[in-house]
């Protein structure tokens, strides 16, 4: 059996009948099930934005780490 990574789940047929009910029903992600297997997750916009912000922070941290040993170059704002 596959793991469901949400506290709330809804069948795909129920989702088709009333999509807003699924959004209102949950306080967080909703697992969309087809034959009792998760096929998708419905994530509130605020949580999706938070996920994207965290991913961007991770990417920026990797860039910083990769450049940590580089030579420092001083520049003046007027030169840019």
ABEGO torsion letter per residue (X at the ends): XBBBABABBBBAAAAAABAAAAAAABBEBBBBBBGGBBABBBBBAAAAAAAAAAAAAAAAAAAAAAAAABBBBBBBAAAX
